[in-house]
């Protein structure tokens, strides 16, 4: 009896001990963590802001609510064009923004979003995920205490809205235009007066006449922001953004304090939301463009003279920054070698297929 009593007590003791130890272990493995994430975009932009919103929801679901990221639209807790700084210094733990907004801090940041006559969305994905892009960008942003991940791509963007028709290079002289990144420097060489303004502040400037032209993204967002109400001519292509990537920036100190499986969840959910943004734009841009045209927008292609002059100006700007900055030069060299390797393949297969199908559809409708 005494033996059985001892074993029973010992067994209960073991169960009790297990219960006492297990709960803290589970809590330590799945700690309750609350982050704040600031976006550079207004809530009204369903793809741009929406991709970050999806990301935060996926993280919450994957961690059973233990890792919660509260998302704030542009200007609510951080000004739209100061998101990188706030993440870098730890004011917030995460941001959703574009690297080229911070050209003034470091021109190399532009490669994380888009550069003139650069990679399109699929090509940039390849460079980032299979080429040297991830390593080069991770090294770059690590210097400002940030861990970066792609969180969306708009695809090739439109050239923007102009109050007057662009018939020659002379029509660009003195034209005040909202743009971002290195595009401003390229257009400045053609006589444009570039201005970088956050998305939510563009319409009032265009309406008041402070701006003569504006480029933002494309039909989906441009329709939502109402640019067609104050400018008539809608130009393409946005040669400065062949595939504009939006990124998630995580404060490096905060990120490294997370359990490894939380870090893995952030990576998997951010890539899911990244892929879905491109799908959203491809799905919704065609309808938005048709509506814009139906409401009076005049669709125009940039004159070849302007494209040629811009290509030449771009080469000059790349040389200027390469001569001054070895990091910029190293990233540019890798990036453009990747572009030059991919473009012929895309032209042979993707380009020929798209051109033929477009022609066949046109003929069939006659």
C-alpha positions as CSV (number, residue, x, y, z in Angstrom):
1,X,0.0,0.0,0.0
2,X,2.8,2.4,0.9
3,X,4.5,1.6,-2.4
4,X,1.3,2.2,-4.4
5,X,0.7,5.4,-2.4
6,X,4.2,6.6,-3.1
7,X,3.9,5.9,-6.9
8,X,0.5,7.6,-7.0
9,X,1.9,10.7,-5.3
10,X,5.0,10.7,-7.5
11,X,2.8,10.5,-10.6
12,X,0.6,13.3,-9.6
13,X,3.7,15.3,-8.7
14,X,5.1,14.7,-12.1
15,X,1.9,15.8,-13.8
16,X,1.8,18.9,-11.6
17,X,5.4,19.7,-12.4
18,X,4.8,19.2,-16.1
19,X,1.8,21.6,-15.9
20,X,3.9,24.2,-14.1
21,X,6.8,24.0,-16.5
22,X,4.8,23.7,-19.8
23,X,2.8,26.9,-19.6
24,X,5.8,29.2,-19.4
25,X,7.6,27.3,-22.2
26,X,4.6,27.7,-24.5
27,X,4.4,31.4,-23.5
28,X,8.0,31.9,-24.2
29,X,7.8,30.2,-27.6
30,X,4.7,32.2,-28.6
31,X,5.1,35.5,-26.8
32,X,2.5,38.2,-27.1
33,X,4.1,40.9,-29.3
34,X,2.5,44.1,-30.5
35,X,4.1,46.2,-33.3
36,X,3.1,49.4,-35.1
37,X,3.4,49.7,-38.8
38,X,3.1,53.0,-40.7
39,X,2.2,53.1,-44.4
40,X,3.2,55.8,-46.9
41,X,-0.2,55.5,-48.5
42,X,-3.8,56.5,-47.7
43,X,-6.3,54.0,-46.7
44,X,-8.4,54.6,-49.9
45,X,-5.8,52.9,-52.1
46,X,-7.1,49.4,-52.1
47,X,-4.0,47.7,-53.6
48,X,-1.2,49.9,-52.2
49,X,-2.5,50.2,-48.6
50,X,-4.5,47.0,-48.9
51,X,-1.5,44.8,-49.4
52,X,0.0,45.9,-46.1
53,X,-3.4,45.4,-44.5
54,X,-3.5,41.8,-45.9
55,X,0.0,41.2,-44.6
56,X,-0.9,42.2,-41.0
57,X,-4.0,40.0,-41.0
58,X,-2.0,37.0,-42.3
59,X,0.5,37.5,-39.5
60,X,-2.2,37.7,-36.9
61,X,-3.9,34.5,-38.2
62,X,-0.6,32.6,-38.5
63,X,0.4,33.4,-34.9
64,X,-3.1,32.9,-33.4
65,X,-3.1,36.6,-32.5
66,X,0.1,36.5,-30.5
67,X,2.0,38.7,-33.0
68,X,-0.2,41.7,-33.7
69,X,0.9,44.5,-36.1
70,X,-1.3,47.6,-36.0
71,X,-1.3,49.3,-39.4
72,X,-1.7,53.1,-39.8
73,X,-2.2,55.0,-43.0
74,X,0.0,57.8,-44.2
75,X,0.2,60.7,-41.8
76,X,-1.6,59.2,-38.9
77,X,1.4,58.4,-36.7
78,X,4.3,59.1,-39.2
79,X,4.4,61.5,-42.2
80,X,4.2,59.6,-45.5
81,X,7.8,60.4,-46.5
82,X,9.4,59.8,-43.1
83,X,8.5,56.1,-42.7
84,X,12.0,54.8,-43.3
85,X,13.4,57.1,-40.6
86,X,10.8,56.1,-38.1
87,X,11.6,52.4,-38.6
88,X,15.3,53.0,-38.6
89,X,15.3,54.8,-35.2
90,X,12.8,52.5,-33.6
91,X,9.9,54.9,-33.3
92,X,7.9,52.2,-35.0
93,X,8.8,48.6,-35.6
94,X,7.6,48.3,-39.2
95,X,6.9,50.4,-42.3
96,X,5.3,50.0,-45.8
97,X,6.9,52.4,-48.2
98,X,9.1,52.9,-51.3
99,X,12.9,53.1,-51.1
100,X,13.1,55.7,-53.8
101,X,11.2,58.2,-51.6
102,X,14.5,58.5,-49.7
103,X,16.8,59.3,-52.7
104,X,18.1,62.3,-50.7
105,X,19.4,60.0,-48.0
106,X,21.0,57.5,-50.3
107,X,20.4,57.1,-54.1
108,X,21.0,53.4,-53.8
109,X,17.7,53.1,-52.0
110,X,16.0,53.6,-55.4
111,X,17.0,50.1,-56.5
112,X,14.6,48.7,-53.9
113,X,11.7,50.3,-55.8
114,X,12.5,51.2,-59.4
115,X,15.0,53.1,-61.5
116,X,14.5,54.5,-65.0
117,X,14.6,52.0,-67.8
118,X,15.1,49.2,-65.3
119,X,13.5,45.9,-64.5
120,X,9.8,45.1,-64.9
121,X,7.8,43.5,-62.1
122,X,8.6,39.9,-63.0
123,X,12.3,40.7,-63.7
124,X,12.6,42.6,-60.4
125,X,11.1,39.6,-58.5
126,X,13.7,37.4,-60.2
127,X,16.6,39.7,-59.2
128,X,15.3,40.1,-55.6
129,X,14.5,36.4,-55.0
130,X,16.9,34.5,-57.2
131,X,19.5,36.9,-58.2
132,X,21.7,39.1,-56.0
133,X,19.0,41.7,-55.2
134,X,18.1,40.4,-51.8
135,X,21.7,40.3,-50.6
136,X,22.6,43.7,-52.0
137,X,19.5,45.3,-50.6
138,X,19.8,43.5,-47.2
139,X,23.4,44.8,-46.9
140,X,22.3,48.3,-47.9
141,X,19.4,48.6,-45.5
142,X,21.3,46.8,-42.7
143,X,23.4,50.0,-42.5
144,X,20.3,51.9,-41.3
145,X,19.1,49.2,-38.9
146,X,16.4,47.9,-41.2
147,X,15.5,44.4,-42.4
148,X,13.8,44.7,-45.8
149,X,11.3,42.5,-47.7
150,X,9.3,43.1,-50.9
151,X,5.7,43.8,-50.1
152,X,4.0,44.4,-53.4
153,X,4.6,45.6,-57.0
154,X,2.5,47.8,-59.1
155,X,3.7,46.6,-62.5
156,X,4.8,49.0,-65.2
157,X,3.3,52.4,-64.3
158,X,1.7,55.0,-66.5
159,X,3.6,58.2,-67.5
160,X,1.0,60.3,-65.7
161,X,-1.5,63.1,-66.2
162,X,-0.8,66.3,-68.1
163,X,-2.9,69.5,-68.5
164,X,-1.5,70.0,-72.0
165,X,-0.5,67.7,-74.8
166,X,3.2,66.9,-75.1
167,X,4.2,67.2,-78.7
168,X,7.9,67.9,-78.4
169,X,10.6,68.4,-75.8
170,X,9.9,72.1,-75.8
171,X,6.5,71.3,-74.2
172,X,8.3,70.0,-71.1
173,X,10.3,73.1,-70.3
174,X,9.2,74.7,-67.1
175,X,6.5,72.1,-66.5
176,X,5.9,71.5,-62.8
177,X,5.5,67.7,-62.3
178,X,5.0,65.5,-59.3
179,X,7.3,62.4,-59.6
180,X,9.5,60.3,-57.3
181,X,13.0,58.8,-57.2
182,X,15.5,59.2,-60.0
183,X,12.7,60.0,-62.5
184,X,12.8,63.6,-61.2
185,X,16.5,64.0,-62.1
186,X,15.9,62.5,-65.6
187,X,13.0,64.8,-66.3
188,X,14.8,67.8,-64.9
189,X,17.4,67.3,-67.7
190,X,14.6,67.7,-70.1
191,X,13.4,71.0,-68.5
192,X,10.8,69.6,-66.1
193,X,10.6,71.0,-62.6
194,X,10.2,67.9,-60.5
195,X,8.4,67.8,-57.1
196,X,8.1,64.9,-54.7
197,X,4.7,64.9,-53.0
198,X,3.1,62.1,-51.0
199,X,0.1,60.4,-52.7
200,X,-2.6,61.8,-50.5
201,X,-1.4,65.4,-51.1
202,X,-1.1,65.3,-54.9
203,X,-4.7,66.1,-55.9
204,X,-5.0,69.4,-54.1
205,X,-1.7,70.6,-55.7
206,X,-2.9,69.6,-59.2
207,X,-6.3,71.2,-58.6
208,X,-4.8,74.5,-57.4
209,X,-2.4,74.7,-60.3
210,X,0.7,74.2,-58.2
211,X,1.4,71.2,-60.5
212,X,1.0,71.0,-64.3
213,X,1.4,67.2,-64.4
214,X,1.5,64.3,-62.1
215,X,2.5,60.7,-62.2
216,X,1.6,58.3,-59.4
217,X,0.9,54.7,-60.3
218,X,-1.7,53.7,-62.8
219,X,-5.4,53.5,-63.6
220,X,-6.6,51.9,-60.4
221,X,-5.0,54.4,-58.1
222,X,-5.3,57.4,-60.4
223,X,-9.0,56.9,-60.8
224,X,-9.4,56.7,-57.0
225,X,-7.4,59.9,-56.5
226,X,-9.4,61.7,-59.2
227,X,-6.5,63.1,-61.3
228,X,-8.6,62.8,-64.5
229,X,-10.9,65.6,-63.1
230,X,-8.1,68.2,-63.4
231,X,-5.8,66.9,-66.2
232,X,-6.9,65.5,-69.5
233,X,-4.0,63.8,-71.2
234,X,-2.9,60.4,-69.8
235,X,0.5,59.3,-71.0
236,X,2.4,56.0,-71.1
237,X,4.7,54.3,-70.4
238,X,6.2,55.4,-67.0
239,X,9.7,54.5,-68.2
240,X,11.1,55.4,-64.8
241,X,9.0,52.6,-63.2
242,X,9.0,49.4,-65.2
243,X,8.0,47.5,-62.1
244,X,7.7,49.6,-59.0
245,X,8.3,47.5,-55.8
246,X,6.8,48.5,-52.5
247,X,8.6,47.2,-49.4
248,X,8.1,46.2,-45.8
249,X,10.9,47.6,-43.6
250,X,11.3,46.1,-40.1
251,X,13.4,47.6,-37.4
252,X,16.4,45.3,-37.2
253,X,16.7,45.3,-33.4
254,X,13.0,44.5,-33.0
255,X,13.1,41.9,-35.7
256,X,16.0,40.0,-34.2
257,X,14.3,39.9,-30.8
258,X,11.5,37.9,-32.3
259,X,11.5,34.0,-32.0
260,X,12.8,32.4,-35.2
261,X,9.4,31.0,-36.1
262,X,7.9,34.5,-35.9
263,X,10.6,35.7,-38.2
264,X,9.7,32.9,-40.6
265,X,6.0,33.8,-40.4
266,X,6.8,37.4,-41.3
267,X,8.8,36.3,-44.3
268,X,6.1,33.9,-45.6
269,X,3.2,36.2,-45.1
270,X,5.0,39.2,-46.6
271,X,5.8,37.3,-49.8
272,X,2.1,36.1,-50.0
273,X,0.9,39.7,-49.8
274,X,3.6,40.8,-52.2
275,X,2.4,38.4,-54.8
276,X,-1.3,39.4,-54.3
277,X,-0.6,43.1,-54.9
278,X,0.5,42.4,-58.4
279,X,-2.5,40.2,-59.0
280,X,-4.8,43.0,-57.7
281,X,-3.3,45.6,-60.1
282,X,-3.5,43.2,-63.1
283,X,-7.1,42.4,-62.3
284,X,-8.3,45.9,-61.7
285,X,-6.3,48.2,-63.9
286,X,-8.0,47.3,-67.2
287,X,-11.5,48.2,-66.0
288,X,-10.2,51.4,-64.4
289,X,-8.5,52.5,-67.6
290,X,-11.7,51.9,-69.6
291,X,-13.7,54.0,-67.1
292,X,-11.1,56.8,-67.3
293,X,-11.3,56.9,-71.1
294,X,-15.1,56.8,-71.0
295,X,-15.0,59.8,-68.7
296,X,-12.8,61.9,-71.1
297,X,-9.2,60.9,-70.5
298,X,-7.1,61.1,-73.7
299,X,-4.7,58.2,-73.8
300,X,-1.3,59.2,-75.4
301,X,2.1,57.6,-75.8
302,X,5.1,59.6,-75.0
303,X,6.8,60.9,-78.2
304,X,9.8,58.9,-79.2
305,X,11.9,62.1,-79.1
306,X,11.2,62.3,-75.4
307,X,11.9,58.6,-74.7
308,X,15.2,58.8,-76.5
309,X,16.2,62.0,-74.7
310,X,15.2,60.4,-71.4
311,X,17.3,57.3,-72.1
312,X,20.3,59.4,-72.8
313,X,19.7,61.6,-69.6
314,X,19.4,58.4,-67.5
315,X,22.8,57.2,-68.6
316,X,24.3,60.5,-67.6
317,X,22.7,60.4,-64.1
318,X,23.8,56.8,-63.6
319,X,27.4,57.8,-64.4
320,X,27.2,60.8,-62.0
321,X,26.1,58.7,-59.1
322,X,28.5,55.8,-60.0
323,X,31.5,58.2,-60.0
324,X,30.6,59.5,-56.6
325,X,29.4,56.3,-54.8
326,X,31.0,52.9,-55.0
327,X,27.9,51.2,-53.5
328,X,25.6,52.7,-56.1
329,X,28.0,51.6,-58.8
330,X,28.2,48.0,-57.6
331,X,24.4,47.7,-57.3
332,X,23.8,49.4,-60.7
333,X,26.3,47.1,-62.4
334,X,24.7,43.9,-61.0
335,X,21.1,45.2,-61.6
336,X,21.7,46.3,-65.2
337,X,23.6,43.1,-66.1
338,X,20.6,41.2,-64.9
339,X,18.3,43.4,-66.9
340,X,20.4,43.0,-70.1
341,X,20.4,39.3,-69.7
342,X,16.6,39.0,-69.2
343,X,15.3,41.6,-71.8
344,X,16.2,39.5,-74.9
345,X,14.4,36.5,-73.5
346,X,11.3,38.5,-72.6
347,X,11.3,40.2,-76.0
348,X,11.5,36.9,-77.9
349,X,8.8,35.1,-76.0
350,X,6.7,37.4,-73.9
351,X,6.9,40.3,-76.3
352,X,6.1,38.3,-79.5
353,X,3.3,36.5,-77.8
354,X,1.6,39.7,-76.5
355,X,2.0,41.5,-79.8
356,X,0.5,38.7,-81.8
357,X,-2.5,38.1,-79.5
358,X,-3.2,41.9,-79.4
359,X,-3.1,42.0,-83.2
360,X,-5.3,38.9,-83.5
361,X,-7.9,40.3,-81.1
362,X,-7.9,43.5,-83.1
363,X,-8.4,41.7,-86.4
364,X,-11.2,39.5,-85.0
365,X,-13.2,42.5,-83.8
366,X,-13.2,44.1,-87.3
